[in-house]
Amino acid sequence: VQLQASGGGLVQAGGSLKLSCVVSGLTFSNLNMGWFRQAPGKERDFVARITWSGISTVNADSAKGRFTVSRDNAKNTVFLQMNSLNVEDTAVYYCAAGPALSGSYSNWGQGTLVTVSS
């Protein structure tokens, strides 16, 4: 099982990035997928999720109106489109996968670093 996140990088405040996470070794269409992030010195926080059936949710406090989560089952890939980035979005972003009928995540990717400069 492998979750390979990519798309991070350095971006100026107000800019956009699109993260991708490719899943292998699991039946992607049966998975709930989540995005989390961990800023330096802070705990890992929930960012967004999309269920196996395509129902999406984003963190109302930090991501609503700016971030969008989507999935492409044909490509075994989940995306996180991030717009209007600010310095507080600087973090390592992780994707996670969990079984369709579970509320938890059992597999995690290695993370991709997003750095937003002012």
C-alpha positions as a Markdown table, in Angstrom:
| # | Residue | x | y | z |
|---|---|---|---|---|
| 1 | Val | 0.0 | 0.0 | 0.0 |
| 2 | Gln | 1.4 | 3.4 | -1.0 |
| 3 | Leu | 0.0 | 6.9 | -0.8 |
| 4 | Gln | 2.2 | 9.3 | -2.8 |
| 5 | Ala | 1.5 | 13.0 | -2.2 |
| 6 | Ser | 2.9 | 15.6 | -4.5 |
| 7 | Gly | 2.4 | 19.2 | -5.6 |
| 8 | Gly | 3.8 | 21.1 | -2.6 |
| 9 | Gly | 6.3 | 23.9 | -3.0 |
| 10 | Leu | 6.9 | 27.6 | -2.4 |
| 11 | Val | 4.2 | 30.1 | -3.2 |
| 12 | Gln | 3.5 | 33.7 | -2.5 |
| 13 | Ala | 0.6 | 34.7 | -0.3 |
| 14 | Gly | -2.5 | 34.9 | -2.4 |
| 15 | Gly | -1.3 | 32.2 | -4.7 |
| 16 | Ser | -2.6 | 28.7 | -5.4 |
| 17 | Leu | -1.4 | 25.2 | -5.3 |
| 18 | Lys | -2.9 | 21.9 | -6.2 |
| 19 | Leu | -1.8 | 18.8 | -4.3 |
| 20 | Ser | -2.3 | 15.3 | -5.6 |
| 21 | Cys | -2.2 | 11.9 | -3.8 |
| 22 | Val | -1.9 | 8.7 | -5.8 |
| 23 | Val | -3.0 | 5.5 | -4.1 |
| 24 | Ser | -1.7 | 2.1 | -5.0 |
| 25 | Gly | -2.3 | -1.3 | -3.4 |
| 26 | Leu | -5.9 | -0.6 | -2.4 |
| 27 | Thr | -9.2 | -0.4 | -4.2 |
| 28 | Phe | -9.4 | 3.4 | -4.4 |
| 29 | Ser | -13.1 | 3.6 | -5.1 |
| 30 | Asn | -13.8 | 1.9 | -1.8 |
| 31 | Leu | -11.8 | 4.5 | 0.2 |
| 32 | Asn | -12.6 | 7.6 | 2.1 |
| 33 | Met | -9.7 | 10.0 | 1.5 |
| 34 | Gly | -8.5 | 12.8 | 3.8 |
| 35 | Trp | -6.1 | 15.7 | 3.8 |
| 36 | Phe | -4.3 | 16.8 | 7.0 |
| 37 | Arg | -1.6 | 19.2 | 7.7 |
| 38 | Gln | 1.0 | 19.8 | 10.3 |
| 39 | Ala | 2.7 | 23.2 | 10.8 |
| 40 | Pro | 6.0 | 23.4 | 12.6 |
| 41 | Gly | 5.5 | 22.9 | 16.4 |
| 42 | Lys | 1.8 | 22.2 | 16.0 |
| 43 | Glu | -0.4 | 19.2 | 16.0 |
| 44 | Arg | -1.7 | 17.6 | 12.8 |
| 45 | Asp | -5.0 | 19.1 | 11.8 |
| 46 | Phe | -7.8 | 18.0 | 9.6 |
| 47 | Val | -8.0 | 19.9 | 6.3 |
| 48 | Ala | -10.5 | 18.2 | 4.1 |
| 49 | Arg | -12.0 | 14.8 | 3.2 |
| 50 | Ile | -14.0 | 13.2 | 0.4 |
| 51 | Thr | -15.9 | 10.0 | 0.9 |
| 52 | Trp | -15.9 | 7.0 | -1.4 |
| 53 | Ser | -19.2 | 8.3 | -2.8 |
| 54 | Gly | -17.8 | 11.8 | -3.5 |
| 55 | Ile | -19.2 | 13.7 | -0.6 |
| 56 | Ser | -16.7 | 16.4 | 0.4 |
| 57 | Thr | -16.0 | 18.3 | 3.6 |
| 58 | Val | -13.5 | 21.0 | 4.4 |
| 59 | Asn | -12.4 | 22.5 | 7.7 |
| 60 | Ala | -14.7 | 25.3 | 8.2 |
| 61 | Asp | -12.2 | 27.4 | 10.2 |
| 62 | Ser | -9.2 | 27.1 | 8.0 |
| 63 | Ala | -10.2 | 26.0 | 4.5 |
| 64 | Lys | -13.8 | 26.9 | 3.7 |
| 65 | Gly | -14.1 | 29.0 | 0.6 |
| 66 | Arg | -10.5 | 28.5 | -0.3 |
| 67 | Phe | -9.8 | 24.8 | -0.5 |
| 68 | Thr | -11.5 | 22.2 | -2.6 |
| 69 | Val | -11.1 | 18.4 | -2.4 |
| 70 | Ser | -11.9 | 16.2 | -5.3 |
| 71 | Arg | -11.1 | 12.7 | -6.6 |
| 72 | Asp | -10.5 | 10.8 | -9.8 |
| 73 | Asn | -11.3 | 7.2 | -9.3 |
| 74 | Ala | -10.0 | 6.3 | -12.8 |
| 75 | Lys | -6.5 | 7.6 | -11.7 |
| 76 | Asn | -6.6 | 6.5 | -8.1 |
| 77 | Thr | -6.0 | 10.1 | -7.2 |
| 78 | Val | -7.3 | 12.6 | -4.7 |
| 79 | Phe | -6.7 | 16.3 | -5.1 |
| 80 | Leu | -6.6 | 19.3 | -2.9 |
| 81 | Gln | -7.0 | 22.6 | -4.7 |
| 82 | Met | -5.8 | 25.5 | -2.5 |
| 83 | Asn | -6.5 | 29.1 | -3.4 |
| 84 | Ser | -5.9 | 32.4 | -1.6 |
| 85 | Leu | -3.0 | 30.9 | 0.4 |
| 86 | Asn | -1.7 | 32.7 | 3.4 |
| 87 | Val | 1.4 | 32.2 | 5.6 |
| 88 | Glu | -0.7 | 30.3 | 8.1 |
| 89 | Asp | -1.2 | 27.6 | 5.5 |
| 90 | Thr | 2.5 | 26.7 | 5.6 |
| 91 | Ala | 2.7 | 23.1 | 6.7 |
| 92 | Val | 3.4 | 19.6 | 5.6 |
| 93 | Tyr | 0.3 | 18.2 | 4.0 |
| 94 | Tyr | -0.6 | 14.6 | 4.3 |
| 95 | Cys | -3.1 | 12.4 | 2.5 |
| 96 | Ala | -4.8 | 9.5 | 4.3 |
| 97 | Ala | -7.0 | 6.7 | 3.3 |
| 98 | Gly | -9.6 | 4.8 | 5.2 |
| 99 | Pro | -12.2 | 2.1 | 4.4 |
| 100 | Ala | -15.6 | 3.3 | 3.2 |
| 101 | Leu | -17.5 | 2.3 | 6.3 |
| 102 | Ser | -14.9 | 3.5 | 8.8 |
| 103 | Gly | -14.5 | 6.9 | 10.2 |
| 104 | Ser | -10.8 | 6.5 | 10.7 |
| 105 | Tyr | -7.8 | 6.5 | 8.4 |
| 106 | Ser | -5.5 | 3.5 | 8.3 |
| 107 | Asn | -3.0 | 4.5 | 5.7 |
| 108 | Trp | -1.0 | 7.7 | 5.4 |
| 109 | Gly | 1.2 | 9.2 | 2.8 |
| 110 | Gln | 4.7 | 10.7 | 3.4 |
| 111 | Gly | 3.6 | 14.4 | 3.2 |
| 112 | Thr | 4.4 | 17.2 | 0.9 |
| 113 | Leu | 5.6 | 20.6 | 2.1 |
| 114 | Val | 3.7 | 23.8 | 1.3 |
| 115 | Thr | 5.5 | 27.0 | 2.1 |
| 116 | Val | 3.7 | 30.3 | 1.7 |
| 117 | Ser | 5.8 | 33.4 | 1.8 |
| 118 | Ser | 4.5 | 36.9 | 2.6 |
